[in-house]
């Protein structure tokens, strides 16, 4: 017989993380109820049948009867019903807070506007290759609470700003903010709100890794907190960066020690050099052997939909960066690929557009002017983006992604790169960035090789 304990836990919002929270709490013997504004929320069929459910709207009376509300990251804490509960003194947390309470296993916490999925996956692979029993998830892949089923010795979490705004005192073994650029301002209000949410990752942190090329990533923590930096500059002693030989060879380095050349990485582009350096810094703090980490870097192929090489047709390379859902991601992709093109031999044709999320697209203009010969615009914010970049680079509009791919082919010549990196959310035209990326790949594969 399961003995129920404590007051009522109300899970607000289902979906993948909500389902994991419900099942975790039920297994631990808590009284649990669920409310969701959707009539048939995703995942409802995966929770126990005896659970009290209130669908179709957020049930204010149920929320006010809770001892604690566990808020799914897709629901803003500014939602009126949640604000009313907070005003009544009811605690509101997220699944990451539950994870921290449930285990003393060291947590590696990774966030940033861009590259967090790549870095989370790469450091997870490094740890696994080094023989550690590691569980990887959070905002990426498996929900955080499900990771406990593996009984890991190390947990590596990708964390979004939505998850972090409901998390306090994570006490991460290592925490890193990889970069900060405009994103989710429709949720956080302004850059200060977004920055504040991201930096909650450092509460109680034991070791810090930060990006010295981005001052917004460096936290205010006690002076005794060990810190390592990474960046695309020559590093100080015991820090991570790059050293460049007279012949142009770029080395990933720790202080003056050359570790591996950029051309020996499987994943290419300067943004991936930065990702690799971040992982080397994190790995040092968790005791991974340097030789093992470098061996992983030679074989790690990156992630689908993240600056993913698709094919070459008529001398033009095609890359899928559908996961580039904000301006910072697109700048990194264009900059990384642009630098990989031999000077005077080719440029980038860029497919941009979708739901802009209130971002300021003027910051794209510098990288567009440097590397991009033509932009093809799609999606509901296409005209808004065009009004900003029109005097920087030639622009063409497309009604569909398939049309955008054909127009990009027409604008490209051998040695060019065609890049889908929309800098926008996808929900105006697609079910998500995966759907957008898959449609891009299909459209590229349908092109004629002879143009």
N, C-alpha and C positions, 0 to 999 in steps of 0.2 A: 504493500500500500504506500502510495506517494504522499508524504506529509508536506502540505503547503505551508509556506512560511512568509512572514512579513506582510506588508500592505500590498495593495494592488499596483502592478506594473502595467502601464498602458503604452503600447507601441503605436506611435503615430506615423502612419505611412508604411506600406508593405514593400514590394519589390524585393530584390535579391538580399539587401542588407536587413530589411525588416523581417523577412522570413527567417534569416539566421538568428536574429535577436529573439524572436518568439520561441523558436525551437530550443535555443540555449536556455532561456529563462524557465521554460516548462521542464526541461531536463533537470534543472537545479531546484525544482520544487516551488517556484514562485507562482502566485496568482497572476494571471496574464489576461489582458483584453487588448483588442486591436481596433483602431479606427482609421479610416482612409476616406478621402474625399471622392474617390472613384467608386463607381457602382460595383465593378468587378476588378479589383486591383490585381496586378500581376503577382503571381505566387500564392494566391489565397488557397489554392488546392494543395499546397505543400505544408500547411500548418495543421496541427491537430484539430479534429472535428469538434472537440468539446470547448474550444476557445470561444469566448464571447466576442463577437465581431459586430462592428457598427460601420457600415459602408454607405457611400453616397454623399457624405459630408463628414467633416471632423466633428465628432460628438462632444460638444462643450461640457455637458453634464458628466460624461464619462471622464474627460480629461481632468475635471475639477475633483473627481473622486479618487484620483491616483495618488499614491505615495510618491511615485516617480514616473516621469514620462521619458520614454526613449524615442528620440526624434530621428527619423530617417533623414539622410543628408539631402535628399531631394526637396524636403520641406524646409522653408525658411523659418528660423526662430522668430522672425518679425510677423509671421502669420497671426492674425487677430486672436484666434482661439488659443494659440500658444502663449501669446503675450498676456492674455487674461489669466491663464494658469500660473505664469510666472509672478504676476501681481498678487496672486493668492499665496505665494510662498512655496509653490510646488516645484521640486527640482526637475530640471530638464537636461538630459545628457544624450550622448550618441553611443553608437556601438563600440567606438574606440575606448571610451571611458569604461565600459563594461569589461572589455578585454584587459585593460590595465589592472582593474580590480581583481580579475580572475586568475592572473598569473604573475609570477616573478621572473619569468623567462626574459632575457635581455631583448629589447626591441630596437631595431634600426629603423628610424623614421625619416622618410624622404618626401619632400614636397618641392614645389616650384611651379611657375607658370608653364614651363615646358621641360621636356626631357625626363620627367619623373618616372614615367613608365619604362623607358630605356634603362635608366640608372637602377631602378628597383630590380628589373629583370636581370641586368648584368651582374650586379653585386650578389644577387641570389644565386646565379650560375657560378660565380667565383667561389662562394661559400660552399656550394654543393660539390664543386670540383675539388675543393680542399678537404672534403670528407666530413663536413658538418651536416648534422641533421637540421635542416633549415626549412621553414615554412614561409612562403611569399604570398602576399595578397593585400587586402584592404580596398583601396579604390581601384585596384587592378586585379582582375581575376577573382579569386575566392574571397568571400566576405571575411572580415577579420576574425570573428568568433569561431568560424569553421576551422581556422588554422590550428586551434587547440587540439583538435582531433588527432593531429599528427604527433602529439607529444614532442614538439621540437625543442632543440637546445637553443635556437635562435629564431626570432621572428623578424621578418623584413616587411615593412609596411609602406606602400605608396599611400599618401594622405592628401586629400583635396582640401581646399579652404573651407568647403561646406562641412567636412568631417571635423576639421580642427576648431571651428567656431563653437563646437559642442564638447570640446575636450580640454580638460584642465590637468596640469601636473602629470604629463605623460611619463616623465622620468626616463626618457629614452637613453639607451646606452650610447648611441650616436644619433645625432639629428643634423639634417642638412636642408637648407633652402637653396635650391640650385640657381634660381634666377627669379626675378619679379618683373613682370610687364603687365600692362592693362589686361584684365580679364574679369569676368563676372561682376562688373560694376553695377549691372542691373540688380544684383543680389546684395552686394556689400556697400553700395552707395557711392563710394569714391575710393581712390587709391589708399587712403589712410585706413579705411575699413578693411580693405583687402589685405594690406600689409599686416595689419594687426592680427587678422585671422591666421595668416600664414605663420607668423612668429610665435603663436601659441605652441608650436611644435617644440620650442626651446625651454618650456617650463620644466625645471628640475633636471635638465639635460646633464649627462656626465661627460660627453665629448662632443665638440662642435666641428663640423666641416662647413665652410662657406666659400662663396665665389668672390675672389678679390677683385674681379672685373665688374662686379655689380654690388655697389655699396649697400643696397637695400637688403642684401642677404645676410649681412653681418649682424649678429644679435648683440643686445646688451645683456651680458651674463657676468657673473662674478669673475674677477680677474684670475682666480685660481682654476677656472674651467679650462681644460686643455682644448686647444683650437688648432686646426689645420686649414690652410687655404689651398684652392686650386685656381688656375687661370691660364689664359693663353699668352702669358708673358714669362720671362725668365724668373724662376722661383728663388726665394731666399732659402737658407739652410733648412732642411727638414720639411719644406713645403713642396707643392706639386705645380709644375708648369711645363713650358716648352723651351728648348734650346735649339737654335738653328745653325747648322754648319754653313761654311762659306759656299758650298755647292747647292744650298737650298734645302738640304735634308732636314726635316723637322723631327726632333726627338722629344718624346714624353720623358720628363725628368723629375727626380726628387733632389732638390738642391742642385748641386753640380753633377750629380750622377745621372748619366744617360741610361734610360731603361729599355725603350723600344721605339722604333721609328714609326711615324704616322702611317707610312705605306704598308707596314706589317700588320696594322689593324684590319680586320675583315670589314668593319663598318667604316665608311669614309666620310670626309667632310670635317671642317674645323669644329663644328658643334659636337661631333662625336668624339673628337680629341678631348674636348672639355668634359664630356660624359665619362670617358675612360679615366681621366685624371681624378674626377670626383670619386669614382669607385676605388681607385688605388688608395686614396686618402681614407675612405671609410674602411676599406679592408685592412689597412695597417692598424687601425684602432681596435678591430675585432680579432687581430692576431692571425690574419691570413698570410701565408708565405708569399713573398714577392714573386718567386719563380712560377708558382702555381697561378697567381693572378695574371701574369703576363702570358702564360700559355692559354688561358681562357680568352684573353683579348684577341689572340690570333685566330680563334675559331667562332667567336660570338657573332651571329649573323644579323642581330637587330630584331626589330619588331615589324610585323605586318602593319601597313598603313602609316608607318613612321619613316619618311624619307626612304621608302622601299624601292629599290631598282626593279623595274618591270621587264623592259626589253629595249632593244635598239632596232629602229626601223629607218631605213634610208639614211643611216648615219646619225640619226637623232636618238638620244637616250631619253626614256620616259621614266619618271619617278612618281610614286604615289605617297603623298604626305597628307592623306585625308584626316589624320589625327591632329594636323596643325589647325586647331580651332581658335587660335588667337593670334594677334599680330606678332607677338614675340616668337612664336613657333615658326611663323612664316619668314620672319627676318633671319632666324637661325638657319632654316632650310635653304633660302636663297643665297645667303652669305656662304654657307658651307659648300653648296654645289657650285656657286659662282666662282669660288676660289679654286675649285678642282678643274675648271675648264682652262685649257692652255690659253694664255693671253693672245688676243687678236684672232682666235680661231672660232670661238662660239660664244653664245649668250643664252640666257634663260627666257623661255616663253612660259608665262605664269598664268595658271587658272585660279582666280580669286572669287570669293563671294559666298553669300548665304545669309545667316542671321548675325548681324554685327555686334550684338550685345552691348551697345553703347560705347564701343571703343573709338579712339581717336586715330583715324587712318593716316593722318599726316605724317606720323612717325615712320611709315613705310617708304616715304619718298626717297630717302637717302640710299637705301639698298636697291630700290628699283632703278634709280639713276645709274648706279654702279654696274649692275649685272643684268638687268631685264630689258629685252628689246621690244616686248609686246605683252600686254595683259588682256586676257579674255575673262570677262566678268559674267557671273551667273548669280541667281538668287535674289531674294527680296531687297537686299541692301546694295545691289549692284549700282544703281544710280547714285546713291550717297557716296560710295567709294569712288566712282568715276569723277564726281564733282571735286574730289580732293586731289586725285592723282593725274587728272587729264593733261596738265601742262608738264608732267614729268616723263610720261611714257605713252606711246600710242595704245588706244583701248578699243576693244571690240566687244559687243554684247552677244550672249548666246542664251537661248531659251531653255536648253537642256544641256546636261553634261556631255552627252554624246555629240551634240553639235559643237560644244566647246572644244572637245578633243579634235574634231575635224578641222576647226578653225585654227587650232594651235599647230596642227600639222602643216597647214597652208602657210603659217607665219614663220616656220622653222626651216633651217638649212642644215646640211651636215655639220657635225660637231656641236650643234645646239643641244640644250636640254629642255624638254617639256616637263613642267612640274605642276602637279596639283597640290597646292598648299593654300587652302581657302581663307585662312585667318578668321574664319567664321564658324558658328554652329551650323549644323546640317538639317535641322528639323523642318525647315521650310520646304524642302524638296525630297528628303530621304528619311528613313527610319532612324538613322544615326550615322556616325562617321564610317562605320564598317560597311554599311550599305553603299554609302557614297564612294568609298574606296573600291568596292567590288564592281560597281558600275563603271568607274573609271578604267579599271583593269580590263573589263570586258570590251569597252569602247576602244581602248588602245589595241587590243588583240584583233579587233575587227578591221583595223586600218590596213590598207594595201601597203606592202613593203616598197612598191615603186612610186608611191605618192600619186 
